[in-house]
Every structure is written in C-alpha cells, then in structure tokens.
Amino acid sequence: MKRIFTQSFILILVIFMSTKSMAQENTSKDEDRPLEMKVDSIEKKPDFPGGINKFYRFVGKNFKVPEKALKYGGKVKLQFIIEKDGTLSDIKAVEDIGYGTGEEAVRVIKLSPKWIPGSNKGLPVRVLYKLPITLTPAM
C-alpha cells in the first residue's frame, strides 16, 4: 500500500519549474579552470535523448520520495555539468528540504543516460545545468 501511495503521488510531487544552463568554455591553458560563457552564446543547448519531457518522465519514474518528506513541500535544487561527451558530472543538490530528498535527487540524476551535448561554434561545450524539483505535500 505504501509503495502504491508513493508511486501515485510521484507525478504530482515532482514538478519541474524551470531549468537554467550556463556553457563553459575553456579558453585558458589551465584545463581545470573552464570559463563560463553567457547562455545566449550557446548555439545549441544540451538535450536529453527524446527531449526534456522524456527526462521529466525519467525522473518522475525513478524518484522515490522519502517517507518523511511526503508530508512536507518544498524544492530540491540540483546542479550538474553536461560534459562534452554527454555524460553528467559534478552532480549535487545545492538546496533541499531534508529527509534525504537531496540525496535521492542526486541518485536519480546519476542514473541518467548520456545527454546530447551542447555546442558553440560547432564544437561541444560543457554546460552547467540547474534543475529545481518541486515536492508537493501529500494531503
């Protein structure tokens, strides 16, 4: 019953409000210090295979709301880098409501398949992607 309850609320609980991205271009000789570019200068933003709606379904299907978090609402804010080859790195929850929600969000993003990388001037670029997940309390 608990599993059915949790699964039935997944679609309601996980709402994606917006995403932000920032391309990173390495123009220095120091490979460990990529410089950020304005989002407007990205010719092609990264995309999840099948589109962003498929990504939302992927997260909704895999996100297991921790039991204690079911009665609270709030946002889990994630950020990660979509690398030049489409892999995800530096995945972290920068804000969460506690009860393991941040850890669960990171776990789910780590399951993600490779993305289609962003590009600038025809070359793949690293993109910092920010994603808020809104949790709505169960009634």
TIRO-2110 file (N, C-alpha, C; in Angstrom, 1 decimal):
// TIRO-2110
0.8, -1.2, 0.0, N, 1, A
0.0, 0.0, 0.0, CA, 1, A
0.9, 1.3, 0.0, C, 1, A
1.9, 1.2, 0.8, N, 2, A
2.8, 2.4, 0.9, CA, 2, A
3.5, 2.6, -0.4, C, 2, A
3.9, 1.6, -1.1, N, 3, A
4.5, 1.7, -2.4, CA, 3, A
3.5, 2.3, -3.4, C, 3, A
2.3, 1.9, -3.4, N, 4, A
1.3, 2.4, -4.3, CA, 4, A
1.0, 3.9, -4.0, C, 4, A
0.9, 4.2, -2.7, N, 5, A
0.7, 5.6, -2.3, CA, 5, A
1.8, 6.5, -2.9, C, 5, A
3.1, 6.0, -2.6, N, 6, A
4.2, 6.8, -3.1, CA, 6, A
4.2, 7.0, -4.6, C, 6, A
4.0, 5.9, -5.3, N, 7, A
4.1, 5.9, -6.8, CA, 7, A
2.9, 6.8, -7.3, C, 7, A
1.8, 6.7, -6.7, N, 8, A
0.7, 7.5, -7.2, CA, 8, A
0.9, 9.0, -7.0, C, 8, A
1.7, 9.4, -6.1, N, 9, A
2.0, 10.8, -5.9, CA, 9, A
3.2, 11.3, -6.6, C, 9, A
4.0, 10.4, -7.2, N, 10, A
5.2, 10.8, -7.8, CA, 10, A
4.9, 11.8, -8.9, C, 10, A
3.9, 11.6, -9.7, N, 11, A
3.7, 12.5, -10.8, CA, 11, A
3.2, 13.9, -10.3, C, 11, A
2.5, 13.9, -9.1, N, 12, A
2.1, 15.1, -8.5, CA, 12, A
3.2, 15.8, -7.8, C, 12, A
4.1, 15.0, -7.1, N, 13, A
5.1, 15.5, -6.2, CA, 13, A
6.3, 16.1, -7.0, C, 13, A
6.6, 15.5, -8.1, N, 14, A
7.8, 16.0, -8.9, CA, 14, A
7.3, 16.9, -10.0, C, 14, A
7.5, 18.2, -9.8, N, 15, A
7.1, 19.2, -10.8, CA, 15, A
8.3, 20.0, -11.2, C, 15, A
8.6, 20.1, -12.4, N, 16, A
9.8, 20.8, -12.8, CA, 16, A
9.3, 22.2, -13.2, C, 16, A
9.9, 23.2, -12.5, N, 17, A
9.5, 24.6, -12.7, CA, 17, A
10.3, 25.3, -13.8, C, 17, A
11.6, 25.0, -13.8, N, 18, A
12.4, 25.7, -14.8, CA, 18, A
13.8, 25.0, -14.8, C, 18, A
14.5, 25.3, -15.9, N, 19, A
15.9, 24.9, -15.9, CA, 19, A
16.8, 26.0, -16.4, C, 19, A
18.0, 26.1, -15.9, N, 20, A
18.9, 27.1, -16.4, CA, 20, A
20.2, 26.4, -16.7, C, 20, A
20.8, 26.9, -17.7, N, 21, A
22.1, 26.3, -18.1, CA, 21, A
23.1, 27.4, -18.4, C, 21, A
24.4, 27.1, -18.2, N, 22, A
25.5, 28.0, -18.5, CA, 22, A
26.6, 27.2, -19.2, C, 22, A
26.9, 27.6, -20.4, N, 23, A
28.0, 26.9, -21.1, CA, 23, A
29.3, 27.3, -20.4, C, 23, A
30.2, 26.3, -20.5, N, 24, A
31.6, 26.6, -20.0, CA, 24, A
32.5, 26.3, -21.2, C, 24, A
33.4, 27.3, -21.4, N, 25, A
34.4, 27.2, -22.5, CA, 25, A
35.7, 27.3, -21.9, C, 25, A
36.7, 26.4, -22.3, N, 26, A
38.0, 26.6, -21.8, CA, 26, A
38.8, 27.3, -22.8, C, 26, A
39.1, 28.6, -22.4, N, 27, A
39.9, 29.4, -23.3, CA, 27, A
41.3, 29.7, -22.7, C, 27, A
41.6, 29.1, -21.5, N, 28, A
42.9, 29.3, -20.9, CA, 28, A
43.7, 28.0, -21.1, C, 28, A
45.0, 28.1, -20.8, N, 29, A
45.8, 27.0, -20.9, CA, 29, A
45.6, 26.0, -19.7, C, 29, A
45.0, 26.5, -18.7, N, 30, A
44.7, 25.7, -17.5, CA, 30, A
43.4, 24.9, -17.7, C, 30, A
43.5, 23.6, -18.0, N, 31, A
42.4, 22.8, -18.3, CA, 31, A
41.4, 22.6, -17.1, C, 31, A
41.9, 22.9, -15.9, N, 32, A
41.0, 22.7, -14.8, CA, 32, A
40.2, 23.9, -14.5, C, 32, A
40.3, 25.0, -15.2, N, 33, A
39.6, 26.2, -14.9, CA, 33, A
38.8, 26.7, -16.1, C, 33, A
37.7, 26.0, -16.5, N, 34, A
36.9, 26.5, -17.6, CA, 34, A
36.2, 27.8, -17.3, C, 34, A
36.1, 28.7, -18.3, N, 35, A
35.5, 30.0, -18.1, CA, 35, A
34.0, 29.8, -18.5, C, 35, A
33.2, 30.5, -17.8, N, 36, A
31.7, 30.5, -18.2, CA, 36, A
31.4, 31.4, -19.3, C, 36, A
30.5, 31.0, -20.1, N, 37, A
30.0, 31.9, -21.2, CA, 37, A
28.6, 32.2, -20.9, C, 37, A
28.1, 33.2, -21.5, N, 38, A
26.7, 33.6, -21.4, CA, 38, A
25.8, 32.5, -22.1, C, 38, A
24.7, 32.2, -21.6, N, 39, A
23.8, 31.2, -22.1, CA, 39, A
23.4, 31.6, -23.6, C, 39, A
23.3, 32.9, -23.8, N, 40, A
22.9, 33.4, -25.1, CA, 40, A
23.9, 33.0, -26.2, C, 40, A
25.1, 32.8, -25.8, N, 41, A
26.2, 32.5, -26.8, CA, 41, A
26.3, 31.0, -27.1, C, 41, A
25.4, 30.2, -26.5, N, 42, A
25.4, 28.8, -26.9, CA, 42, A
24.5, 28.6, -28.1, C, 42, A
25.1, 28.1, -29.1, N, 43, A
24.4, 27.8, -30.4, CA, 43, A
23.3, 26.7, -30.2, C, 43, A
23.7, 25.7, -29.5, N, 44, A
22.8, 24.5, -29.3, CA, 44, A
22.9, 24.1, -27.9, C, 44, A
21.8, 24.2, -27.2, N, 45, A
21.7, 23.8, -25.8, CA, 45, A
21.7, 22.2, -25.7, C, 45, A
22.2, 21.7, -24.6, N, 46, A
22.1, 20.2, -24.4, CA, 46, A
20.7, 19.7, -24.3, C, 46, A
20.5, 18.5, -24.6, N, 47, A
19.2, 17.9, -24.6, CA, 47, A
19.2, 16.5, -24.2, C, 47, A
18.2, 16.0, -23.4, N, 48, A
18.1, 14.6, -23.0, CA, 48, A
17.6, 13.9, -24.3, C, 48, A
18.1, 12.6, -24.5, N, 49, A
17.6, 11.9, -25.6, CA, 49, A
16.1, 11.7, -25.6, C, 49, A
15.4, 12.1, -26.6, N, 50, A
14.0, 12.1, -26.7, CA, 50, A
13.3, 13.4, -26.2, C, 50, A
14.1, 14.3, -25.7, N, 51, A
13.5, 15.6, -25.3, CA, 51, A
13.4, 15.7, -23.8, C, 51, A
13.2, 17.0, -23.4, N, 52, A
13.1, 17.3, -22.0, CA, 52, A
11.9, 16.7, -21.3, C, 52, A
10.8, 16.5, -22.0, N, 53, A
9.6, 15.8, -21.4, CA, 53, A
9.9, 14.4, -21.0, C, 53, A
10.7, 13.7, -21.9, N, 54, A
11.1, 12.4, -21.6, CA, 54, A
12.0, 12.3, -20.3, C, 54, A
12.9, 13.4, -20.2, N, 55, A
13.7, 13.5, -19.0, CA, 55, A
12.8, 13.6, -17.7, C, 55, A
11.8, 14.5, -17.8, N, 56, A
10.9, 14.6, -16.7, CA, 56, A
10.2, 13.3, -16.3, C, 56, A
9.8, 12.5, -17.3, N, 57, A
9.2, 11.2, -17.1, CA, 57, A
10.3, 10.3, -16.4, C, 57, A
11.5, 10.4, -16.9, N, 58, A
12.6, 9.5, -16.4, CA, 58, A
12.7, 9.8, -14.9, C, 58, A
12.8, 11.1, -14.5, N, 59, A
13.0, 11.5, -13.1, CA, 59, A
11.8, 11.1, -12.3, C, 59, A
10.6, 11.4, -12.8, N, 60, A
9.4, 11.0, -12.1, CA, 60, A
9.2, 9.5, -11.8, C, 60, A
9.7, 8.7, -12.8, N, 61, A
9.6, 7.3, -12.7, CA, 61, A
10.6, 6.7, -11.6, C, 61, A
11.8, 7.4, -11.5, N, 62, A
12.8, 6.9, -10.7, CA, 62, A
12.9, 7.5, -9.3, C, 62, A
12.3, 8.7, -9.2, N, 63, A
12.4, 9.4, -7.9, CA, 63, A
11.5, 8.8, -6.9, C, 63, A
12.1, 8.3, -5.8, N, 64, A
11.3, 7.7, -4.7, CA, 64, A
11.3, 8.8, -3.5, C, 64, A
10.2, 9.4, -3.3, N, 65, A
10.1, 10.4, -2.3, CA, 65, A
10.3, 9.7, -0.9, C, 65, A
11.3, 10.2, -0.1, N, 66, A
11.5, 9.6, 1.2, CA, 66, A
10.2, 9.8, 2.0, C, 66, A
9.9, 8.7, 2.8, N, 67, A
8.6, 8.7, 3.5, CA, 67, A
8.4, 10.0, 4.4, C, 67, A
9.4, 10.4, 5.1, N, 68, A
9.2, 11.6, 6.0, CA, 68, A
9.0, 12.8, 5.2, C, 68, A
9.4, 12.9, 3.9, N, 69, A
9.2, 14.1, 3.1, CA, 69, A
7.8, 14.1, 2.5, C, 69, A
7.1, 13.1, 2.6, N, 70, A
5.7, 13.0, 1.9, CA, 70, A
4.8, 14.1, 2.5, C, 70, A
5.0, 14.4, 3.8, N, 71, A
4.0, 15.4, 4.4, CA, 71, A
4.5, 16.8, 4.3, C, 71, A
5.7, 17.0, 3.7, N, 72, A
6.2, 18.4, 3.6, CA, 72, A
6.3, 18.8, 2.1, C, 72, A
6.3, 20.0, 1.8, N, 73, A
6.5, 20.5, 0.5, CA, 73, A
7.8, 21.3, 0.4, C, 73, A
8.3, 21.6, -0.8, N, 74, A
9.5, 22.4, -0.9, CA, 74, A
10.2, 22.0, -2.2, C, 74, A
11.4, 22.6, -2.3, N, 75, A
12.2, 22.4, -3.5, CA, 75, A
13.5, 21.7, -3.3, C, 75, A
13.9, 20.9, -4.2, N, 76, A
15.2, 20.3, -4.2, CA, 76, A
15.9, 21.0, -5.4, C, 76, A
16.9, 21.7, -5.2, N, 77, A
17.6, 22.3, -6.4, CA, 77, A
18.9, 21.6, -6.6, C, 77, A
19.0, 21.1, -7.9, N, 78, A
20.2, 20.3, -8.3, CA, 78, A
21.0, 21.2, -9.3, C, 78, A
22.3, 20.8, -9.4, N, 79, A
23.1, 21.3, -10.5, CA, 79, A
24.1, 20.2, -10.9, C, 79, A
24.3, 20.2, -12.2, N, 80, A
25.3, 19.2, -12.7, CA, 80, A
25.9, 19.7, -14.0, C, 80, A
26.9, 19.1, -14.4, N, 81, A
27.6, 19.5, -15.6, CA, 81, A
27.3, 18.5, -16.7, C, 81, A
26.9, 18.9, -17.9, N, 82, A
26.7, 18.0, -19.0, CA, 82, A
28.0, 18.2, -19.8, C, 82, A
28.8, 17.1, -19.8, N, 83, A
30.2, 17.2, -20.4, CA, 83, A
30.1, 17.2, -21.9, C, 83, A
31.2, 17.4, -22.5, N, 84, A
31.3, 17.5, -24.0, CA, 84, A
30.8, 16.2, -24.7, C, 84, A
31.0, 15.0, -23.9, N, 85, A
30.6, 13.7, -24.5, CA, 85, A
29.2, 13.3, -24.1, C, 85, A
28.5, 14.2, -23.3, N, 86, A
27.1, 14.0, -22.9, CA, 86, A
27.0, 13.3, -21.5, C, 86, A
28.1, 12.9, -20.9, N, 87, A
28.0, 12.3, -19.6, CA, 87, A
27.7, 13.5, -18.6, C, 87, A
27.2, 13.1, -17.4, N, 88, A
26.9, 14.1, -16.4, CA, 88, A
28.0, 13.9, -15.3, C, 88, A
28.4, 15.1, -14.8, N, 89, A
29.4, 15.1, -13.7, CA, 89, A
29.1, 16.2, -12.7, C, 89, A
29.8, 16.2, -11.6, N, 90, A
29.7, 17.2, -10.5, CA, 90, A
28.2, 17.4, -10.1, C, 90, A
27.5, 16.2, -10.0, N, 91, A
26.1, 16.3, -9.6, CA, 91, A
25.9, 16.5, -8.1, C, 91, A
25.2, 17.6, -7.8, N, 92, A
25.0, 17.9, -6.4, CA, 92, A
23.7, 18.6, -6.1, C, 92, A
23.1, 18.4, -5.0, N, 93, A
22.0, 19.1, -4.5, CA, 93, A
22.5, 20.4, -3.8, C, 93, A
22.1, 21.5, -4.3, N, 94, A
22.5, 22.8, -3.7, CA, 94, A
21.5, 23.3, -2.7, C, 94, A
20.3, 22.7, -2.7, N, 95, A
19.3, 23.1, -1.7, CA, 95, A
18.3, 21.9, -1.7, C, 95, A
17.9, 21.6, -0.5, N, 96, A
16.8, 20.6, -0.4, CA, 96, A
16.0, 20.8, 0.9, C, 96, A
15.0, 20.0, 1.1, N, 97, A
14.1, 20.1, 2.3, CA, 97, A
14.5, 19.1, 3.4, C, 97, A
15.6, 18.4, 3.2, N, 98, A
16.0, 17.4, 4.2, CA, 98, A
15.3, 16.1, 4.0, C, 98, A
15.4, 15.2, 5.0, N, 99, A
14.8, 13.9, 4.9, CA, 99, A
15.3, 13.0, 3.8, C, 99, A
16.5, 13.3, 3.3, N, 100, A
17.1, 12.5, 2.2, CA, 100, A
16.6, 12.9, 0.8, C, 100, A
15.9, 14.0, 0.7, N, 101, A
15.4, 14.4, -0.7, CA, 101, A
16.6, 14.8, -1.6, C, 101, A
17.6, 15.5, -1.1, N, 102, A
18.7, 15.9, -1.9, CA, 102, A
19.5, 14.6, -2.4, C, 102, A
19.7, 13.7, -1.5, N, 103, A
20.5, 12.5, -1.8, CA, 103, A
19.7, 11.7, -2.9, C, 103, A
18.4, 11.6, -2.7, N, 104, A
17.5, 10.9, -3.7, CA, 104, A
17.6, 11.5, -5.0, C, 104, A
17.5, 12.8, -5.1, N, 105, A
17.6, 13.5, -6.4, CA, 105, A
18.9, 13.3, -7.1, C, 105, A
20.0, 13.3, -6.3, N, 106, A
21.4, 13.0, -6.9, CA, 106, A
21.4, 11.6, -7.4, C, 106, A
20.9, 10.7, -6.6, N, 107, A
20.9, 9.3, -7.0, CA, 107, A
20.2, 9.1, -8.4, C, 107, A
19.0, 9.7, -8.5, N, 108, A
18.3, 9.6, -9.8, CA, 108, A
19.0, 10.2, -11.0, C, 108, A
19.6, 11.4, -10.8, N, 109, A
20.4, 12.0, -11.9, CA, 109, A
21.6, 11.2, -12.3, C, 109, A
22.2, 10.5, -11.3, N, 110, A
23.3, 9.6, -11.6, CA, 110, A
22.9, 8.4, -12.5, C, 110, A
21.6, 8.1, -12.5, N, 111, A
21.1, 7.0, -13.4, CA, 111, A
20.9, 7.4, -14.8, C, 111, A
20.9, 8.7, -15.0, N, 112, A
20.6, 9.3, -16.4, CA, 112, A
21.5, 8.8, -17.4, C, 112, A
20.9, 8.4, -18.6, N, 113, A
21.8, 8.1, -19.7, CA, 113, A
22.5, 9.4, -20.2, C, 113, A
23.4, 9.2, -21.1, N, 114, A
24.1, 10.4, -21.7, CA, 114, A
23.1, 11.3, -22.4, C, 114, A
23.4, 12.6, -22.3, N, 115, A
22.7, 13.6, -22.9, CA, 115, A
23.3, 13.9, -24.3, C, 115, A
22.6, 14.7, -25.1, N, 116, A
23.1, 15.2, -26.3, CA, 116, A
23.8, 16.5, -25.9, C, 116, A
25.1, 16.6, -26.1, N, 117, A
25.8, 17.8, -25.5, CA, 117, A
25.5, 19.1, -26.2, C, 117, A
25.7, 20.2, -25.5, N, 118, A
25.5, 21.5, -26.1, CA, 118, A
26.7, 21.8, -27.0, C, 118, A
26.6, 22.8, -27.8, N, 119, A
27.7, 23.2, -28.7, CA, 119, A
27.7, 24.7, -28.9, C, 119, A
28.9, 25.1, -29.2, N, 120, A
29.1, 26.6, -29.5, CA, 120, A
30.1, 26.6, -30.7, C, 120, A
29.8, 27.3, -31.7, N, 121, A
30.7, 27.4, -32.9, CA, 121, A
31.0, 26.1, -33.5, C, 121, A
30.0, 25.2, -33.4, N, 122, A
30.1, 23.8, -33.9, CA, 122, A
30.9, 22.8, -33.1, C, 122, A
31.4, 23.3, -31.9, N, 123, A
32.2, 22.4, -31.0, CA, 123, A
31.4, 22.1, -29.8, C, 123, A
31.5, 20.9, -29.2, N, 124, A
30.8, 20.6, -28.0, CA, 124, A
31.4, 21.4, -26.8, C, 124, A
30.5, 21.8, -25.9, N, 125, A
30.9, 22.6, -24.7, CA, 125, A
30.4, 22.0, -23.5, C, 125, A
31.0, 22.2, -22.4, N, 126, A
30.5, 21.8, -21.1, CA, 126, A
29.4, 22.8, -20.7, C, 126, A
28.3, 22.3, -20.1, N, 127, A
27.2, 23.1, -19.7, CA, 127, A
26.8, 22.8, -18.3, C, 127, A
26.8, 23.9, -17.5, N, 128, A
26.3, 23.8, -16.1, CA, 128, A
24.8, 23.9, -16.2, C, 128, A
24.1, 22.9, -15.7, N, 129, A
22.6, 22.8, -15.8, CA, 129, A
22.1, 22.8, -14.4, C, 129, A
21.1, 23.7, -14.2, N, 130, A
20.4, 23.8, -12.9, CA, 130, A
19.0, 23.3, -13.0, C, 130, A
18.5, 22.5, -12.1, N, 131, A
17.2, 21.9, -12.1, CA, 131, A
16.5, 21.9, -10.8, C, 131, A
15.4, 22.7, -10.7, N, 132, A
14.6, 22.6, -9.4, CA, 132, A
13.6, 21.5, -9.5, C, 132, A
13.4, 20.7, -8.5, N, 133, A
12.3, 19.7, -8.4, CA, 133, A
11.4, 20.2, -7.2, C, 133, A
10.2, 20.4, -7.5, N, 134, A
9.2, 20.9, -6.5, CA, 134, A
8.5, 19.7, -6.0, C, 134, A
8.5, 19.5, -4.7, N, 135, A
7.7, 18.5, -4.0, CA, 135, A
6.5, 19.1, -3.4, C, 135, A
5.3, 18.5, -3.7, N, 136, A
4.1, 18.9, -3.2, CA, 136, A
3.7, 18.0, -2.0, C, 136, A
3.3, 18.5, -0.9, N, 137, A
2.9, 17.6, 0.2, CA, 137, A
1.7, 16.7, -0.1, C, 137, A
1.7, 15.5, 0.4, N, 138, A
0.5, 14.7, 0.3, CA, 138, A
-0.6, 15.2, 1.2, C, 138, A
-1.8, 15.1, 0.8, N, 139, A
-2.9, 15.6, 1.6, CA, 139, A
-3.3, 14.6, 2.6, C, 139, A
END
